Amino acid sequence: MSKLQVLVATMRQSDMSIAEKMNIRCEAVIANQAGRNELTETVGEYGRVRMISTDTVGVGLNRNIALFASDSDIILFADDDVVYNDDMPQNVIDAFRENPKADVIIFSMDITRGGEVTEKRHLKRGRRRLWNSLRFGTYVIAARRSAVMRNNITFNQYFGGGCIYGAGEDSLFIKACFDTGLRVYSHEYVLGRCAKDVSSWFSGHNEKFFYDKGALMGYLFPRVSPLMTLYFSLRFKRSTDISPLKRIKLMNDGRKGGKKLIPFSGLK
């Protein structure tokens, strides 16, 4: 029988109670960026839970720590603001068992704000393509560990919370799956609820947002990034006071800076 592990990326945890808070009813690896280096392990009703606490920074590195420490057939990436349904482990395992062709499955999730469900990100079962997969966060992605490791797929350590660029490690991971030929599917099963009350990286559609978005576009679509720059500069026109020309300049600067890993430092 296949085994499932939840790979949690979290910060500043003082104990292992996060597993209970998230209602993780299977094995788990918890990567905890907490300014110290230690390994804690316990075996409970639902199997082994390990917490790897480090003094590292950056969500991509944190996810990689959990990934490299995992040893199960199926892995489910997680953020610490998710609470799973009781039957999640068996449903995730069943989804892969019923679809032996699937290397990666993107699951459904309910989004809460203020404790209330405000959005139901429910998907249909089927094969996904790159163009309709990049909008999903890591916390709904499960994969066969062997497929990920065989293709040397890891999380980019320059994008995401605590990194040079504010977000995008999830999109880059999904793109790497497609680039290496992994078969990606979606599934209607709802894993649980994810709270979206506070973001660790988003502080509005400000100058840094557009600069970082330009850097991400350069990594995702190096051949067509100028077109994507124009698209995104128009997409967010109603949510920012930054002029269209300045948005385009910021994204172009970010695209060029991303090639040299230059963080945003304001316009001259």
N, C-alpha and C positions, 0 to 999 in steps of 0.2 A: 504493500500500500504506500502511496506517495506521502511524503511528509511536507508540512508547510512551516515556514518560519516567517514571522513578521520582523522586518528590519526598520527600527525606529530611529529617526534622527531627532535629537533633542538637545537641550542645553540646561545647565545649572540644576540638575537633579541631585538631590542629596541622598536619596534612597531609591529603591526599586518599585515604589508604589505606583509609578506611572503605568506599569503593565496592568494593574488592577483598574486604574482610572480609565484606561483605554478599552477595558474589557477584552483583553487579549487572551483567548482561550486555546492557545497552541504555543509552540515554542517561539522564542523571540530573541533577537539580538538588539540591544539598545546601545546606540552610539551616543555618548553623553559628553558634550564639550563643556567642561566644568572647572577648568583651571587646575586639574590634578590628574595624575595618572594611576589608575588602579583597575583591577578586574574583580567584579562581584558576580557570583553565580548562585542560583538557587534552583531546586527541582520541586515543583509543586504539582497540583492536581492536573494541570494541562501540559506538563513537561518542563524542559529546561529553559530558564531565562538567564541570559548573560547581559551584564551591563559593563561596557567598556568606556571608562571615563578617561578623557585626555585633556591636555592643555592646548589642544589645537583650536583653530578658528576656520570657519567656512563650511557651509552646508555640503558642498560637493565632496570635500575631504571626509566629512563626517559620514556621509552615505557610503563612501568607499570603504571606510573602516568596518562598517556593518556588513557590507557586501563580502569583503575578504574574510570576515570571521564566520560567515554563514556556511552551513554544510548540509542543507536540506535539498530535496528534489525541487520544491517550488518555493519561491521567495515573494513576499508582498512588501513593497516599500511603504513606509508610513511616516506621517508627521505626528507630533504629540498632541495635536488638537482634534484627532479623530477618536470617536467612540464606536466600536464595532458592534454589530448585531451578534446575538448569541450563536447563531448558526453559521457565522462567516467562514470558519476554517473548512468545514465540510463542503460548503458551496463553492469555495475557491478550488479545492481539490477536485470536486466533481466537474467543474467547468473545464479543467485541463484533461481530465479523464475522458470526457465526452468529445473533446476535440483534440485528438492526438497530433494534429498538424500545427496547433498553436504553440509558438515559442513565447509570445507575450500576449497577455489579455488585459484590456482596459475595462475596469468595472464601473458600475454606477455608484453615485453617492448623493446623499441629501446634504444640503448646505444650511447651516443655522447661523442666525444673527440674533443676539440677545436671548438665546435659548430656544428660539422658535425657528422652525423650518421655513426658510424664505425662498429656497430654490431647490428644485429636484433635477439633478443632472443625471437623467435616466437615459440609457442608451439602448439601441437595438442590437441584437446578436448578429455578428457578421464580420467580414474581412475589412480591415482598415487599410487606408493608403496614407502616404506621408501628408498630403495636403489636408486631410481631415483628422489628423492625430496630434498636431503640435499644440493644441490648446489645452491639453490635459495635464494636470499636475501629477507629480510623482506619486502622491498618496492614493491613486487609483490604479497603479500599475503593478501587475504581478507577472512573474516570468519563470521559465524553467532555468534554474541556476546553471545547468550544464551548457545551455545555449549562450547565455551571457558570458560565461567564463571562457568558453571555447573560442569566442570571437573577440576576446579581450575588450569587452565593452565596460567602461567605467564612467563615472560622473566627472564632467569638466570642473576643475577646481578654481576657475576664474569667474564663474557665473553663479549667482545665488546669494542668499543671505550671508553676510560676513566676508564676501569676496570683493574683488576689484569692481565687478559689475553686478548690479543689484538682483537680477533674476535671469532665469533662462536655462538652468542646469537640467530641468525636466525636459524641455524641448530638445536640447542637444543630446540627451540620452535617448529619446525616442528616435531622433534622426539617425543616431549611430546604429540603432537596431535595424532600421530600414537599409542603411548603407551597407550593412554586413549581410543582408539577405534574410533576416529573421522575419517570420510570419506573425503579423500583429492582428489581433482580433479584438472585438468589443463584446461585452456581455451585459445582459439586463439586470443581473443580480446587484442589489444595493448593499454595499459593504457595511454601511452605517451612516453616521453623521459626522460632518466636519465643521467645526466652528470657524467662522470668518470674521470675528469681531475685531481682531488686531492683526496687522501684518508686520512681520519682522523686517521688511525691506521697503515696502511701498509707502511713500510720503507725499504722494500727489504727482500729477503730470507736470513736474518741474523740469528745469534744464538737465539735471542729472538723469532723469527718467529717459529723455529723448537721446541723450548721449549714450547711455547704456543700451538702449534699444537699437541704436545704430551699430554698436559693437556686436550685438547678438545677431543682427541681420547679416553682418559680414561673415560670421561663422556659419550661420545656417544656410545662407544662399549667396555664396561668394560671387557667382556669375551674374546674378540678377539683383544684387543688394541695392543698387541705385533705384530700381523700380520699387522695391519693397520700402525703401526710405520714403519715397513719394507717397506710397499707400498709407504708411503709418503716420506720416505728418498730417495727412488729411483725416484719418480715422479719429484722431483725438482732438479735432479742432473745437469741439463743444465743451471740452473738459479742461481747457487751459487758456490762459491769457497770452501765452507766447505766440508771437506772430508766425504765420506759415513759413516765411523765408528763414526765420531764426530756427524754427523746428527742423527744417531741412538741413540747415548748416550744422546744428547740433548733432543730428544723426549722421551726417557725412563725416564730421569730425570724429564721432564715435566709431564709425566704420573703419576709418584710417587708424585711429588709436588702438582699436582692437587688434589689429595686425601686429602692433608693437607692445600690446598690453599696457597701454597708458590709461590711468584712471582719470575720471573727470576732475578738473581743477578750476572750473569756471572759465568764462570767456574773457579774452583780453580786449 
